[in-house]
């Protein structure tokens, strides 16, 4: 029986712990919470009432606040922490890391300070071998629906084994295929993908577009506006991703279009909720103070602006979201400026 360690006991980490108890393969599951009080609370009550209320953790799931205990003997490690904390968590885990561990990055965001993708953070902190054994998990997947057992399809992306062998001269297992086999369950379907860059960028960029979608809703705009925003948001995502080396088909798949539609329209979307409240005229600090969980798009907007400037790519929707979030621009003015951009071919 393989051990799977999950780093992060927020809504997504908790949901993954639950869904893995239903996978076709039996596992020893260990869940790490950074807060010892939360770890003890989860250990005793088996319900994460702060981040995922109403969903019980199975009795055999081990819950700890000590990284050494959680990582000991783990065959697969899942990183499910917010992007802003990933570098520190992986740095703290480095002393206990095992050479043959497969790492699944389930964080949808860019590091705020460096605008690095999570696989790049992993390379910096854990080294090349760990990065080459990393698979990226993304796609349309609200934690609460996954925990309820509703049918969900996601993508797991990893470097192609033949490419790794050619580049390094060493043998690697197919991380994405192994994660697919170990995580799959009756209502949790995984598709493999070789485009790590595209999957990571899609998972980050869709959060910013979802804030814009929420702004439209908060302003009282209808479905015409939303349809236009999602379509042009996808074009924006595809444009930047292609410049950074992603494959075009990734944007039209589950990690791109699928997750974008979910996050822009779903009532459970934290980023959309931020946008709705901004559209109603509430200040960002007040909105964030009321939220227990992180809305990744708030910090990702700045990182994407830097990436786009470095690569000379236009991202007009992200530019306006950034102006609303960080420059105090009124949401109605931002929407007007998007609509009044010079006319061009689609």
C-alpha positions, -999 to +999 in steps of 0.1 A: +000+000+000+015+033-011+016+063+012+003+097-002+012+128+018-009+159+013+008+192+022-020+217+030-052+212+049-072+239+033-103+231+012-085+215-017-060+195+004-089+182+025-110+174-005-081+155-021-077+135+011-113+126+010-115+117-027-083+095-024-101+073+001-125+064-028-097+057-054-094+022-069-061+017-052-059+015-014-036+041+002-021+052+035-031+089+034-013+115+056-026+151+057-003+180+069-017+211+085+007+240+092-012+250+124-009+224+152-042+235+167-060+228+133-042+194+130-054+184+165-089+197+158-091+177+126-076+146+142-103+147+169-133+159+150-126+146+115-144+176+099-126+207+085-153+231+096-131+261+087-123+253+051-146+224+040-175+221+064-199+192+062-174+166+049-160+139+072-124+127+070-122+089+072-108+076+104-077+060+088-065+094+074-035+105+094-034+142+103-002+158+116+015+192+120+050+177+118+063+175+082+088+148+091+060+125+102+038+132+072+066+128+046+082+097+061+078+069+037+056+088+013+057+076-023+036+105-036+035+140-021+007+164-030+014+202-027-020+218-020-008+250-003-015+286-015+011+298-040+024+325-017+035+298+009+048+271-015+084+281-014+085+280+024+067+247+027+089+230+002+119+245+018+109+231+052+102+197+036+136+196+018+153+179+048+129+150+047+126+146+010+132+112-005+149+108-039+123+087-056+092+107-044+067+118-070+055+153-063+020+164-074+016+202-076-021+210-070-016+248-065-032+270-090-013+302-090+021+320-095+045+330-068+037+366-061+072+379-056+089+362-086+059+353-109+073+318-110+052+288-118+050+262-091+072+237-110+098+265-112+096+270-074+100+233-069+131+233-092+146+262-072+139+247-038+140+209-042+163+206-072+162+192-107+155+156-099+124+165-078+112+189-106+115+162-132+094+139-110+067+165-106+032+163-121+007+192-121-029+186-112-054+211-125-088+214-142-124+223-132-127+211-097-145+229-068-133+213-036-168+209-021-181+191-052-151+168-053-156+160-016-193+152-022-183+127-049-198+145-078-183+135-112-152+155-118-126+154-146-092+169-142-058+170-159-024+157-146+005+170-166+041+157-165+072+157-186+073+129-211+094+099-200+112+095-233+122+132-232+135+129-197+156+099-206+170+116-236+178+149-217+192+134-185+204+099-195+186+086-164+154+064-160+122+080-147+088+066-141+059+083-159+048+105-130+016+117-147+005+082-156+013+069-121-007+097-105-036+089-130-036+053-119-033+059-082-058+088-079-086+076-103-119+067-087-155+061-097-163+098-099-128+113-102-114+110-137-079+121-147-065+128-182-027+129-187-010+158-205+026+166-214+022+204-213+033+214-178+037+250-188+003+253-204-015+236-175+002+257-149-004+290-167-041+282-174-047+274-137-032+307-127-047+330-154-083+318-152-085+331-116-079+367-128-104+364-156-129+350-130-124+382-109-134+402-141-164+379-145-175+387-109-171+424-115-195+421-144-220+404-122-215+429-094-222+457-118-255+440-129-243+431-164-259+401-181-249+370-200-239+389-232-211+405-212-201+372-195-199+353-227-177+379-243-155+381-213-150+343-211-142+341-249-118+370-249-103+358-216-095+325-232-079+343-261-058+363-236-048+331-217-038+313-250-018+343-263+005+345-232+007+308-228+018+303-264+045+329-261+058+310-230+060+277-249+026+261-241+008+239-266-023+256-282-046+226-275-041+229-237-061+262-236-091+245-252-090+215-228-100+209-192-072+229-177-079+259-199-115+264-211-130+239-187-115+255-156-122+290-170-159+284-175-162+268-140-144+297-122-162+324-141-197+310-136-197+289-105-212+301-072-183+284-053-156+304-070-137+326-045-122+347-073-156+354-088-169+363-054-141+389-049-151+404-083-188+405-074-181+425-043-157+448-061-184+454-087-207+464-059-183+491-048-167+474-017-130+479-010-107+450-016-093+450+019-127+446+034-136+418+010-105+398+018-108+403+055-141+384+054-127+354+035-112+324+052-096+310+020-072+326-005-084+340-038-053+333-059-063+358-086-057+388-064-019+383-062-016+365-096-027+396-115+005+415-106+026+385-115+009+381-149+014+418-157+051+414-152+052+382-173+032+399-201+055+429-201+086+408-202+072+389-232+055+418-249+021+402-248-012+422-245-035+411-217-061+438-216-086+420-193-058+412-167-046+448-170-080+462-160-084+437-132-050+447-119-060+484-121-092+476-100-073+455-075-042+475-070-046+510-085-081+519-071-097+521-106-136+521-104-149+488-118-174+506-142-145+526-157-124+494-162-153+477-181-158+508-202-121+510-211-121+474-222-151+480-245-136+512-259-103+496-270-095+501-307-114+478-330-095+448-344-099+414-360-108+385-337 
